[in-house]
């Protein structure tokens, strides 16, 4: 394990549901010792809620920042959402980041949520959260958010305003523009090619310009799938299954990254939603190595570092590494003191 090196570049860790939460606590402590600046906990599918593991990570560390990557704007009442993140800030003062996303269909519709006007919902959620984070009384009347003389009612604890930065998880052009206009930062998606960032930066810059800001005012961490192994074939095979799922479930993102439409059509013929394990393995046989490496950082340590550098050259300010390999500690160590 690397012990407290001086980091040359920003780097963060992304944890989903691949590992038990207690293992995630170990990984987070190791990342902190290696100089990583943050850990982001996923929340997307109906599998692992973000704030419980965030609390676990915060309770067992002292310096590393803790972010939600990302909670959605639909399933938590605005009062509960703001109170939850104030509570996390009580546990890790100044280290908590609120990452918000618009969620996705068909999952949202399958649980009874109509994702209408997601941009307006995102804007209202952010405005209301920021107002509640002041711990002052708030009234807000929107189409999605309604507050009537509400405050985070701290009686015995710290009743001061909280500095909790808000990051928008954005992939599409309109949400990227909104992130540029009102976000403290944007959490850029994974499973995209570095070239995707060219358009993303233009959208962020346009949104920032409309709000009298510049793109430099917006932090731009980006999720990057990292499957690392000295055995290159093993690393690629480990990433291939996840890539296959995204090829089938997020074809619009894949198309934007330059994945051939013919491959997307073939994958779509095999995968249903939700896809079975057998379908994913069957469809994975159709996915060539070059597609895996197009949208992930997969291969040997040198190949992974080189690919991550491409995302940074394309505008990412902090790679947020999503480890797929079995040895997460080795991946963490490989990026400690890293210089692209």
Steps between C-alpha positions, in 0.01 A plus 500: 500500500620850414517721810409869460675585172484849356238484227600655170155485340151492644345156509198348673338161559152387388325216678183335381361168622771261379657476846355467853468833681759396760748436218413845367595645837840331472544626143407854605757503779763370260407765244527767769847373596598507134399864466173457312283809546155339505286190492167508316230245581271398215122494511329410174331162477282367781791337676706712740378826647779759520478676834546199729839404352592869482452519876710187547782644289483835679506340846818306432706778335613849589595690184361344183187662354180297467255548212179348370545388144207564456172509695196588290267798529178298512492244780593707808286786624703821485490542878633149558762541227640820652480367857682181398795691357514739795514188719788362292674836537461465878693174470766633260499881517606663175557167326155418357392558138145470370495340156156517338371326188178484300480118518391303195223301336367238486601460867328820616172414328516145636485639856224748420700817433433721199820681413340808347706816446815363666693825447241703692492238776880509526512880519231515769663224704838675497355843583296360789786287638736796500242710681446226760875457544509854643291362791278804464123480455410435136185540294510382140221458248591309187347239276690222675616645832270656760623636834292710737711651776729196532845480652749233603396530862826446692435549872804365683768470233677724251240741359740681267468499121653200326736514204387195302593530131248373247612296199265420213536156345456593135530316169256667260561845346224685687597366842863583426394856420312522829804368687709772340248761609425402861717210616797521731618217282393238252553128545566378148386154406699185438476265205569784260801550278733793577384661175151527651644764734560743214128565463445476875749782562329716239163448668642575845673812374183623330300452819766672707514794259123553525538525879796740484750229590778315325563130472785540749236579765365146465676197643489211251569161659425206274416139569742266323465123500842356588564130453868445579699179492850402395316240292357726230247243384362453851463876540311535173273206577417649840385824335326334207193392695433852631564647157249254355231606745548863405500422130157345548349736757648840406531485119462880464814554709686228315407646163630841614831332583545359151386142556376364164121487468524150360657372822236677712226335294653155543535550875141625518379180339649296784437715809161569655442731801588414764753274334568156642853390584481246219401766246787729604754219462355404162506857371851559638636260241404758236705782656858536365798618704524834320147596610583408860806721491315780318274576796695366801850511645573129476816297467839514665581775754679703233204466260256607771702805598539601135127475439414701811741769379294524179191593701695768684633641174137516386389719792455274801644667812501191723465138383266303726618142459243221503701183574389181328805286570517270800797683657365847575798583721741448212298738284505761776874466541551525123354852505669623818741780413389469140619742233335469155 
